[in-house]
Structures are given as C-alpha cells and as structure tokens.
Amino acid sequence: MGKIWICFVIVMSCVLGVLLSGCEMGDSSTSSENSVLAISPATVYLNASKASVVQFTAAGGDGNYTNYTWSVSTNSLGVIYDGGETALYQSTTNTGVNTVWVVDSSGNVGSATVTQE
C-alpha cells in the first residue's frame, strides 16, 4: 500500500506540473505593454477672439494617474497646466492647430487636437 501511495503522489505531481506549466502567476491586468492612453476630449474647437480654458482628462496607459506628463506642440497657441490625470489648457488669441500630448511613466502616449479659429 505504501508504494502505491508514493506512485500515486508522484503521478499526481507530474499531472499538476503539466497542467500549470502554461500558467503565469500574478495579475496581468496591470500590464502596460502596448496600453492605450487616451485624452478626452480628443478634439476641441475654440474661438480665437478670446482666451479660453479647457480641461483634458487622460485615461488608460499604465494606470498610474499621478505620473502623467502633459505638453503642447505650440506654446504660442496655448499652455498646459499639468495636474496628474487632468490638465488645464489655456489658449491664447492666436489662430492655428495645437496638439496636446500626455505621456505616462511607461512611455504610453496620447494626444488631442485644439483648433483655434
């Protein structure tokens, strides 16, 4: 009976090893590899005859909302005030198209377009 029990334990250990060989431990939902980082609103149209303020919100990416870096492509059209998950864009009275960028700590990038006419 003792040898049969040892054989049974060895066989079951092998079966369990085969079943678990393709599994990974841990929470894969926190992976940021190829994560989409989006900005809302994605497109904004402003009247350039007066300065305006727009709030942008980032979503997605690596999910670490305190480590977002915000920037704009053209400072003469407007500036961005970084605030983590949200940022404020303050336009000037110049006309043109500005791009708002956000980058998370994993390097994921999102963008939005501001058209000032």
C-alpha positions in Angstrom: 0.0 0.0 0.0 2.9 2.4 0.8 4.5 2.0 -2.7 1.2 2.5 -4.4 0.5 5.7 -2.4 4.0 7.1 -3.3 3.4 6.3 -7.0 0.0 8.0 -6.9 1.6 11.2 -5.3 4.3 11.2 -8.0 1.9 10.8 -10.9 -0.4 13.5 -9.5 2.5 15.8 -9.0 3.5 15.3 -12.7 -0.1 15.9 -13.9 -0.3 19.0 -11.8 3.0 20.2 -13.2 1.9 19.7 -16.8 -1.4 21.5 -16.2 0.2 24.5 -14.6 3.2 24.8 -16.9 1.4 27.3 -19.2 0.1 29.5 -16.4 1.6 32.7 -15.1 1.2 33.9 -11.6 0.3 37.5 -10.9 -2.3 40.0 -12.1 -1.9 40.6 -15.8 -4.4 43.4 -15.8 -1.7 45.8 -14.6 0.5 45.2 -17.6 1.2 48.4 -19.5 2.8 46.9 -22.6 1.0 48.4 -25.6 -1.6 50.0 -23.4 -3.7 52.7 -25.0 -3.5 56.1 -23.4 -6.4 58.5 -24.5 -7.2 62.1 -23.9 -10.8 63.4 -23.5 -11.9 65.4 -25.3 -9.9 64.3 -28.3 -10.8 67.3 -30.4 -11.6 70.9 -29.3 -12.6 73.9 -31.4 -12.1 77.3 -29.8 -12.9 80.9 -30.9 -9.5 82.6 -31.1 -11.0 86.1 -30.5 -10.8 85.3 -26.8 -8.7 83.2 -24.5 -10.4 80.0 -23.3 -9.7 77.3 -20.7 -10.3 73.6 -21.5 -10.0 70.7 -19.1 -8.4 67.5 -20.6 -8.5 64.1 -18.9 -6.2 61.1 -19.5 -7.4 57.5 -19.3 -5.7 54.2 -19.8 -2.0 53.7 -20.2 -0.2 52.2 -17.2 -3.0 53.4 -14.8 -0.5 55.4 -12.6 -2.5 58.7 -12.8 0.0 60.7 -10.8 2.8 60.1 -13.2 1.4 61.8 -16.4 3.4 64.4 -18.2 1.5 66.9 -20.2 2.8 69.2 -23.0 1.7 71.1 -26.1 3.2 71.3 -29.6 2.9 75.1 -29.9 3.2 77.4 -26.8 2.2 80.5 -28.8 -1.3 78.9 -29.2 -1.7 77.9 -25.6 -0.2 76.4 -22.4 -1.0 73.3 -20.4 -1.1 73.2 -16.6 -0.2 69.7 -15.5 -2.4 68.2 -12.8 -1.9 64.4 -12.9 -4.9 62.7 -14.5 -6.4 66.0 -15.6 -4.8 69.1 -17.1 -6.0 72.6 -18.0 -5.2 74.1 -21.4 -5.3 77.9 -21.6 -5.5 79.2 -25.2 -4.1 82.5 -26.5 -5.9 84.6 -29.1 -3.6 83.3 -31.9 -5.1 81.1 -34.6 -3.9 77.6 -35.5 -3.9 74.0 -34.5 -2.2 72.8 -31.3 -1.6 69.3 -30.2 -1.9 68.4 -26.5 0.3 65.4 -25.5 0.2 63.2 -22.4 2.8 60.6 -21.6 2.6 58.1 -18.7 5.5 56.6 -16.7 5.7 53.6 -19.0 6.1 55.7 -22.2 2.5 55.3 -23.5 1.4 58.5 -25.4 -2.0 60.1 -26.0 -2.9 63.2 -27.9 -5.7 65.6 -28.5 -6.1 68.4 -31.1 -7.1 72.0 -30.3 -8.2 74.2 -33.3 -8.3 77.9 -32.7 -10.1 79.9 -35.4 
